[in-house]
Amino acid sequence: MIPIFEQGQGEGIGHSFDTFLTRFIAICEEHLKNGRAKAFAFILYDFHDSAIKQVLRSQGGFARLDRLAGHDLSVFYLHSDNKRQLNAFNDIFLHMFDILPAQNLPFVLFFKLVDRDAVDVEIAELEQSNIMFAFDELYQKMEDYIDKLKNDDTKNDHRSSKFLCLYQFVKKIAAEKFIEYLVTKLGEYAGRNLI
């Protein structure tokens, strides 16, 4: 579990918002190289998803999810109460993975990174609004994905469910286009035109 903070935190785990956005692909590549992850996930939620925010801020919930993720999955999420920042973060990653804005938040976006390409992209919707059920639901979604990783069934498993939508495409992360889009979005977030 890797939080992304509005401002840099100095020591400890996590990244600042700006640093993470500009180093996202490099961070994922470092995790792969150092054996910290086999795949990646984003927990995307909006300002009104209080159950998910509480789950992620709870020390006990964070610790259990972090232990579950282990060295199989690096899970990123934005730790912020800033509505504009949450919207900017969601917009950037929805755009980057070609996910329609109409996709209901909250959800977990799972993917692998191969030669700077996002592959095997999956979305697991989160529907629970009660904190206890929300934790169980998030834990179960992550556990199911990790089990698939361990069984190496992700490419052969074509089952669908109400909560899981498997996107059958390979998304090329074009670094130059992404950086241009990112600078535009960061400028919008800061209220300035940077390009």
CYANA upper distance limits for C-alpha pairs under 8 A (distance plus 0.5 A):
  1 MET  CA     62 PHE  CA      7.72
  1 MET  CA     65 LEU  CA      7.45
  1 MET  CA     66 ASP  CA      5.48
  1 MET  CA     69 ALA  CA      7.56
  1 MET  CA     74 SER  CA      6.61
  1 MET  CA     75 VAL  CA      5.21
  1 MET  CA     76 PHE  CA      6.60
  1 MET  CA     77 TYR  CA      8.33
  2 ILE  CA     13 ILE  CA      7.02
  2 ILE  CA     14 GLY  CA      5.56
  2 ILE  CA     15 HIS  CA      8.15
  2 ILE  CA     74 SER  CA      7.45
  2 ILE  CA     75 VAL  CA      6.30
  2 ILE  CA     76 PHE  CA      5.33
  2 ILE  CA     77 TYR  CA      7.11
  3 PRO  CA     13 ILE  CA      7.77
  3 PRO  CA     14 GLY  CA      5.21
  3 PRO  CA     15 HIS  CA      7.13
  3 PRO  CA     76 PHE  CA      6.30
  3 PRO  CA     77 TYR  CA      5.72
  3 PRO  CA     78 LEU  CA      6.33
  3 PRO  CA     79 HIS  CA      6.36
  4 ILE  CA     14 GLY  CA      5.98
  4 ILE  CA     15 HIS  CA      5.35
  4 ILE  CA     16 SER  CA      6.00
  4 ILE  CA     17 PHE  CA      6.12
  4 ILE  CA     20 PHE  CA      7.63
  4 ILE  CA     76 PHE  CA      7.50
  4 ILE  CA     77 TYR  CA      6.47
  4 ILE  CA     78 LEU  CA      5.19
  4 ILE  CA     79 HIS  CA      6.14
  5 PHE  CA      9 GLN  CA      7.68
  5 PHE  CA     14 GLY  CA      7.59
  5 PHE  CA     15 HIS  CA      6.60
  5 PHE  CA     16 SER  CA      5.29
  5 PHE  CA     17 PHE  CA      6.01
  5 PHE  CA     78 LEU  CA      6.80
  5 PHE  CA     79 HIS  CA      5.79
  5 PHE  CA     80 SER  CA      6.89
  6 GLU  CA     16 SER  CA      6.35
  6 GLU  CA     17 PHE  CA      5.72
  6 GLU  CA     79 HIS  CA      7.76
  6 GLU  CA     80 SER  CA      6.67
  6 GLU  CA     85 GLN  CA      8.34
  7 GLN  CA     16 SER  CA      5.65
  7 GLN  CA     17 PHE  CA      7.06
  8 GLY  CA     15 HIS  CA      6.88
  8 GLY  CA     16 SER  CA      4.84
  8 GLY  CA     17 PHE  CA      8.11
  9 GLN  CA     14 GLY  CA      8.03
  9 GLN  CA     15 HIS  CA      7.77
  9 GLN  CA     16 SER  CA      7.44
 15 HIS  CA     19 THR  CA      7.04
 15 HIS  CA     20 PHE  CA      6.21
 16 SER  CA     20 PHE  CA      6.45
 17 PHE  CA     21 LEU  CA      6.81
 17 PHE  CA     78 LEU  CA      8.36
 18 ASP  CA     22 THR  CA      6.86
 19 THR  CA     23 ARG  CA      6.51
 20 PHE  CA     24 PHE  CA      5.78
 20 PHE  CA     27 ILE  CA      8.33
 21 LEU  CA    182 LEU  CA      7.93
 22 THR  CA    179 ILE  CA      7.90
 22 THR  CA    182 LEU  CA      8.33
 23 ARG  CA     27 ILE  CA      6.44
 24 PHE  CA     28 CYS  CA      6.90
 25 ILE  CA     29 GLU  CA      6.71
 25 ILE  CA    116 ARG  CA      7.46
 26 ALA  CA     30 GLU  CA      6.60
 27 ILE  CA     31 HIS  CA      6.81
 28 CYS  CA     32 LEU  CA      6.86
 28 CYS  CA     40 PHE  CA      8.14
 28 CYS  CA    113 LEU  CA      7.95
 29 GLU  CA     33 LYS  CA      6.60
 29 GLU  CA    113 LEU  CA      8.19
 29 GLU  CA    116 ARG  CA      8.50
 30 GLU  CA     34 ASN  CA      6.49
 31 HIS  CA     35 GLY  CA      6.51
 31 HIS  CA     36 ARG  CA      5.22
 31 HIS  CA     37 ALA  CA      5.98
 31 HIS  CA     74 SER  CA      8.23
 32 LEU  CA     36 ARG  CA      6.58
 32 LEU  CA     37 ALA  CA      5.91
 32 LEU  CA     38 LYS  CA      6.65
 35 GLY  CA     71 HIS  CA      7.15
 36 ARG  CA     70 GLY  CA      8.23
 36 ARG  CA     71 HIS  CA      5.17
 36 ARG  CA     72 ASP  CA      7.49
 36 ARG  CA     73 LEU  CA      8.15
 36 ARG  CA     74 SER  CA      7.82
 37 ALA  CA     70 GLY  CA      8.29
 37 ALA  CA     71 HIS  CA      5.29
 37 ALA  CA     72 ASP  CA      5.09
 37 ALA  CA     73 LEU  CA      5.34
 37 ALA  CA     74 SER  CA      6.10
 38 LYS  CA     71 HIS  CA      7.65
 38 LYS  CA     72 ASP  CA      5.47
 38 LYS  CA     73 LEU  CA      6.43
 38 LYS  CA     74 SER  CA      8.46
 38 LYS  CA    112 LYS  CA      7.67
 38 LYS  CA    149 LEU  CA      8.43
 39 ALA  CA     72 ASP  CA      6.91
 39 ALA  CA     73 LEU  CA      5.53
 39 ALA  CA     74 SER  CA      7.07
 39 ALA  CA    110 PHE  CA      7.86
 39 ALA  CA    111 PHE  CA      6.45
 39 ALA  CA    112 LYS  CA      5.10
 39 ALA  CA    113 LEU  CA      7.48
 40 PHE  CA     73 LEU  CA      5.76
 40 PHE  CA     74 SER  CA      5.30
 40 PHE  CA     75 VAL  CA      6.34
 40 PHE  CA     76 PHE  CA      8.30
 40 PHE  CA    110 PHE  CA      6.24
 40 PHE  CA    111 PHE  CA      5.90
 40 PHE  CA    112 LYS  CA      6.49
 40 PHE  CA    113 LEU  CA      8.35
 41 ALA  CA     73 LEU  CA      7.51
 41 ALA  CA     74 SER  CA      6.73
 41 ALA  CA     75 VAL  CA      5.12
 41 ALA  CA     76 PHE  CA      6.63
 41 ALA  CA    108 VAL  CA      6.94
 41 ALA  CA    109 LEU  CA      5.73
 41 ALA  CA    110 PHE  CA      4.81
 41 ALA  CA    111 PHE  CA      6.76
 42 PHE  CA     75 VAL  CA      6.21
 42 PHE  CA     76 PHE  CA      5.34
 42 PHE  CA     77 TYR  CA      6.22
 42 PHE  CA    108 VAL  CA      6.10
 42 PHE  CA    109 LEU  CA      5.56
 42 PHE  CA    110 PHE  CA      7.20
 43 ILE  CA     75 VAL  CA      7.73
 43 ILE  CA     76 PHE  CA      6.92
 43 ILE  CA     77 TYR  CA      5.66
 43 ILE  CA     78 LEU  CA      8.43
 43 ILE  CA    106 PRO  CA      7.82
 43 ILE  CA    107 PHE  CA      6.52
 43 ILE  CA    108 VAL  CA      5.08
 43 ILE  CA    109 LEU  CA      6.97
 44 LEU  CA     77 TYR  CA      7.25
 44 LEU  CA     78 LEU  CA      8.35
 44 LEU  CA     90 ASN  CA      6.85
 44 LEU  CA    105 LEU  CA      7.08
 44 LEU  CA    106 PRO  CA      6.01
 44 LEU  CA    107 PHE  CA      6.08
 44 LEU  CA    108 VAL  CA      6.73
 44 LEU  CA    109 LEU  CA      7.99
 45 TYR  CA     49 ASP  CA      6.67
 45 TYR  CA     52 ILE  CA      7.85
 45 TYR  CA     86 LEU  CA      8.27
 45 TYR  CA     90 ASN  CA      8.09
 45 TYR  CA    105 LEU  CA      5.76
 45 TYR  CA    106 PRO  CA      4.71
 45 TYR  CA    107 PHE  CA      7.20
 46 ASP  CA     83 LYS  CA      8.18
 46 ASP  CA     86 LEU  CA      6.81
 46 ASP  CA     87 ASN  CA      7.49
 46 ASP  CA     90 ASN  CA      8.44
 46 ASP  CA    105 LEU  CA      7.10
 46 ASP  CA    106 PRO  CA      7.34
 47 PHE  CA     81 ASP  CA      7.61
 47 PHE  CA     82 ASN  CA      8.31
 47 PHE  CA     83 LYS  CA      6.14
 47 PHE  CA     86 LEU  CA      7.34
 49 ASP  CA     53 LYS  CA      6.98
 49 ASP  CA    106 PRO  CA      7.58
 49 ASP  CA    129 SER  CA      7.98
 50 SER  CA     54 GLN  CA      6.58
 50 SER  CA    129 SER  CA      8.09
 51 ALA  CA     55 VAL  CA      6.70
 51 ALA  CA    128 GLN  CA      8.24
 51 ALA  CA    129 SER  CA      5.99
 51 ALA  CA    130 ASN  CA      6.40
 51 ALA  CA    131 ILE  CA      5.10
 51 ALA  CA    134 ALA  CA      6.79
 52 ILE  CA     56 LEU  CA      6.71
 52 ILE  CA    106 PRO  CA      8.34
 52 ILE  CA    129 SER  CA      8.35
 52 ILE  CA    131 ILE  CA      7.54
 52 ILE  CA    134 ALA  CA      7.01
 52 ILE  CA    135 PHE  CA      8.03
 53 LYS  CA     57 ARG  CA      6.65
 54 GLN  CA     58 SER  CA      6.47
 54 GLN  CA    131 ILE  CA      7.35
 55 VAL  CA     61 GLY  CA      6.23
 55 VAL  CA     62 PHE  CA      7.64
 55 VAL  CA    131 ILE  CA      6.98
 55 VAL  CA    134 ALA  CA      7.86
 55 VAL  CA    135 PHE  CA      6.42
 56 LEU  CA     61 GLY  CA      7.04
 56 LEU  CA     62 PHE  CA      6.16
 57 ARG  CA     61 GLY  CA      8.08
 57 ARG  CA     62 PHE  CA      7.32
 57 ARG  CA     79 HIS  CA      8.49
 58 SER  CA     62 PHE  CA      6.43
 59 GLN  CA     63 ALA  CA      6.52
 60 GLY  CA     64 ARG  CA      6.75
 61 GLY  CA     65 LEU  CA      6.66
 61 GLY  CA    135 PHE  CA      7.66
 62 PHE  CA     66 ASP  CA      6.43
 63 ALA  CA     67 ARG  CA      6.63
 64 ARG  CA     68 LEU  CA      6.70
 65 LEU  CA     69 ALA  CA      6.66
 65 LEU  CA    139 TYR  CA      7.01
 66 ASP  CA     70 GLY  CA      6.72
 68 LEU  CA    139 TYR  CA      8.49
 68 LEU  CA    142 MET  CA      8.27
 68 LEU  CA    143 GLU  CA      7.53
 69 ALA  CA     73 LEU  CA      5.40
 69 ALA  CA     74 SER  CA      7.18
 69 ALA  CA     75 VAL  CA      7.85
 69 ALA  CA    142 MET  CA      7.95
 69 ALA  CA    146 ILE  CA      8.05
 70 GLY  CA     74 SER  CA      8.46
 72 ASP  CA    146 ILE  CA      7.21
 72 ASP  CA    149 LEU  CA      8.24
 73 LEU  CA    146 ILE  CA      7.76
 78 LEU  CA     86 LEU  CA      7.61
 78 LEU  CA     89 PHE  CA      8.11
 80 SER  CA     85 GLN  CA      7.96
 80 SER  CA     86 LEU  CA      7.54
 81 ASP  CA     86 LEU  CA      8.20
 82 ASN  CA     86 LEU  CA      6.76
 83 LYS  CA     87 ASN  CA      6.68
 84 ARG  CA     88 ALA  CA      6.58
 84 ARG  CA    189 TYR  CA      7.23
 85 GLN  CA     89 PHE  CA      6.54
 85 GLN  CA    189 TYR  CA      7.26
 86 LEU  CA     90 ASN  CA      6.62
 87 ASN  CA     91 ASP  CA      6.47
 88 ALA  CA     92 ILE  CA      6.60
 88 ALA  CA    185 LYS  CA      7.13
 88 ALA  CA    186 LEU  CA      8.16
 88 ALA  CA    189 TYR  CA      7.04
 89 PHE  CA     93 PHE  CA      6.97
 90 ASN  CA     94 LEU  CA      6.38
 91 ASP  CA     95 HIS  CA      6.45
 91 ASP  CA    101 PRO  CA      8.24
 92 ILE  CA     96 MET  CA      6.58
 92 ILE  CA    181 TYR  CA      8.31
 92 ILE  CA    182 LEU  CA      7.33
 92 ILE  CA    185 LYS  CA      7.67
 93 PHE  CA     97 PHE  CA      6.60
 94 LEU  CA     98 ASP  CA      6.46
 94 LEU  CA     99 ILE  CA      5.40
 94 LEU  CA    100 LEU  CA      7.39
 94 LEU  CA    101 PRO  CA      7.33
 95 HIS  CA     99 ILE  CA      6.71
 95 HIS  CA    100 LEU  CA      8.25
 96 MET  CA    173 ILE  CA      7.78
 96 MET  CA    178 PHE  CA      7.51
 97 PHE  CA    171 LYS  CA      7.25
 99 ILE  CA    103 GLN  CA      7.53
104 ASN  CA    125 GLU  CA      7.96
105 LEU  CA    125 GLU  CA      7.78
105 LEU  CA    126 LEU  CA      7.96
106 PRO  CA    125 GLU  CA      6.86
106 PRO  CA    126 LEU  CA      5.97
106 PRO  CA    127 GLU  CA      7.87
107 PHE  CA    123 ILE  CA      7.02
107 PHE  CA    124 ALA  CA      5.99
107 PHE  CA    125 GLU  CA      4.72
107 PHE  CA    126 LEU  CA      5.54
108 VAL  CA    123 ILE  CA      6.17
108 VAL  CA    124 ALA  CA      5.62
108 VAL  CA    125 GLU  CA      6.90
108 VAL  CA    126 LEU  CA      7.91
109 LEU  CA    121 VAL  CA      7.56
109 LEU  CA    122 GLU  CA      6.33
109 LEU  CA    123 ILE  CA      5.20
109 LEU  CA    124 ALA  CA      7.10
110 PHE  CA    120 ASP  CA      8.29
110 PHE  CA    121 VAL  CA      6.14
110 PHE  CA    122 GLU  CA      5.58
110 PHE  CA    123 ILE  CA      6.77
110 PHE  CA    124 ALA  CA      8.43
111 PHE  CA    118 ALA  CA      6.62
111 PHE  CA    119 VAL  CA      6.38
111 PHE  CA    120 ASP  CA      5.95
111 PHE  CA    121 VAL  CA      4.94
111 PHE  CA    122 GLU  CA      6.91
112 LYS  CA    118 ALA  CA      6.10
112 LYS  CA    119 VAL  CA      5.72
112 LYS  CA    120 ASP  CA      6.64
112 LYS  CA    121 VAL  CA      7.65
113 LEU  CA    117 ASP  CA      5.89
113 LEU  CA    118 ALA  CA      5.19
113 LEU  CA    119 VAL  CA      6.60
114 VAL  CA    118 ALA  CA      6.99
114 VAL  CA    119 VAL  CA      7.40
116 ARG  CA    172 LYS  CA      7.96
116 ARG  CA    173 ILE  CA      6.92
117 ASP  CA    170 VAL  CA      7.81
117 ASP  CA    171 LYS  CA      6.66
117 ASP  CA    172 LYS  CA      5.30
117 ASP  CA    173 ILE  CA      5.92
118 ALA  CA    170 VAL  CA      6.92
118 ALA  CA    171 LYS  CA      5.85
118 ALA  CA    172 LYS  CA      6.83
118 ALA  CA    173 ILE  CA      7.17
119 VAL  CA    169 PHE  CA      7.68
119 VAL  CA    170 VAL  CA      5.39
119 VAL  CA    171 LYS  CA      6.77
120 ASP  CA    154 THR  CA      7.93
120 ASP  CA    155 LYS  CA      8.03
120 ASP  CA    166 LEU  CA      8.29
120 ASP  CA    167 TYR  CA      7.63
120 ASP  CA    168 GLN  CA      7.59
120 ASP  CA    169 PHE  CA      7.66
120 ASP  CA    170 VAL  CA      7.33
121 VAL  CA    166 LEU  CA      7.18
121 VAL  CA    167 TYR  CA      6.16
121 VAL  CA    168 GLN  CA      8.01
121 VAL  CA    169 PHE  CA      7.97
121 VAL  CA    170 VAL  CA      8.16
122 GLU  CA    164 LEU  CA      7.61
122 GLU  CA    165 CYS  CA      6.56
122 GLU  CA    166 LEU  CA      5.17
122 GLU  CA    167 TYR  CA      6.22
123 ILE  CA    164 LEU  CA      6.26
123 ILE  CA    165 CYS  CA      5.93
123 ILE  CA    166 LEU  CA      7.00
123 ILE  CA    167 TYR  CA      8.23
124 ALA  CA    141 LYS  CA      7.23
124 ALA  CA    163 PHE  CA      5.86
124 ALA  CA    164 LEU  CA      4.99
124 ALA  CA    165 CYS  CA      7.07
125 GLU  CA    163 PHE  CA      5.52
125 GLU  CA    164 LEU  CA      6.93
126 LEU  CA    134 ALA  CA      7.93
126 LEU  CA    137 GLU  CA      7.38
126 LEU  CA    138 LEU  CA      7.43
126 LEU  CA    163 PHE  CA      7.75
127 GLU  CA    134 ALA  CA      8.03
128 GLN  CA    133 PHE  CA      6.41
128 GLN  CA    134 ALA  CA      5.31
128 GLN  CA    137 GLU  CA      7.64
129 SER  CA    133 PHE  CA      7.86
129 SER  CA    134 ALA  CA      6.65
130 ASN  CA    134 ALA  CA      6.27
131 ILE  CA    135 PHE  CA      6.61
132 MET  CA    136 ASP  CA      6.99
133 PHE  CA    137 GLU  CA      6.52
134 ALA  CA    138 LEU  CA      6.61
135 PHE  CA    139 TYR  CA      6.49
136 ASP  CA    140 GLN  CA      6.52
137 GLU  CA    141 LYS  CA      6.72
138 LEU  CA    142 MET  CA      6.76
139 TYR  CA    143 GLU  CA      6.51
140 GLN  CA    144 ASP  CA      6.49
141 LYS  CA    145 TYR  CA      6.81
142 MET  CA    146 ILE  CA      6.65
143 GLU  CA    147 ASP  CA      6.58
144 ASP  CA    148 LYS  CA      6.82
145 TYR  CA    149 LEU  CA      6.81
146 ILE  CA    150 LYS  CA      6.68
147 ASP  CA    151 ASN  CA      6.59
148 LYS  CA    152 ASP  CA      6.31
148 LYS  CA    153 ASP  CA      5.83
148 LYS  CA    154 THR  CA      6.26
149 LEU  CA    153 ASP  CA      7.23
149 LEU  CA    154 THR  CA      7.08
153 ASP  CA    157 ASP  CA      6.19
158 HIS  CA    166 LEU  CA      8.32
160 SER  CA    164 LEU  CA      6.66
160 SER  CA    165 CYS  CA      6.85
160 SER  CA    166 LEU  CA      7.73
161 SER  CA    165 CYS  CA      7.60
173 ILE  CA    178 PHE  CA      7.65
174 ALA  CA    178 PHE  CA      6.45
175 ALA  CA    179 ILE  CA      6.51
176 GLU  CA    180 GLU  CA      6.73
177 LYS  CA    181 TYR  CA      6.64
178 PHE  CA    182 LEU  CA      6.37
179 ILE  CA    183 VAL  CA      6.55
180 GLU  CA    184 THR  CA      6.83
181 TYR  CA    185 LYS  CA      6.70
182 LEU  CA    186 LEU  CA      6.49
183 VAL  CA    187 GLY  CA      6.52
183 VAL  CA    194 LEU  CA      7.09
183 VAL  CA    195 ILE  CA      7.79
184 THR  CA    188 GLU  CA      6.75
184 THR  CA    193 ASN  CA      7.56
184 THR  CA    194 LEU  CA      7.00
184 THR  CA    195 ILE  CA      7.26
185 LYS  CA    189 TYR  CA      6.58
186 LEU  CA    190 ALA  CA      6.59
187 GLY  CA    191 GLY  CA      6.26
187 GLY  CA    192 ARG  CA      5.23
187 GLY  CA    193 ASN  CA      5.76
187 GLY  CA    194 LEU  CA      5.94
188 GLU  CA    192 ARG  CA      6.41
188 GLU  CA    193 ASN  CA      7.37
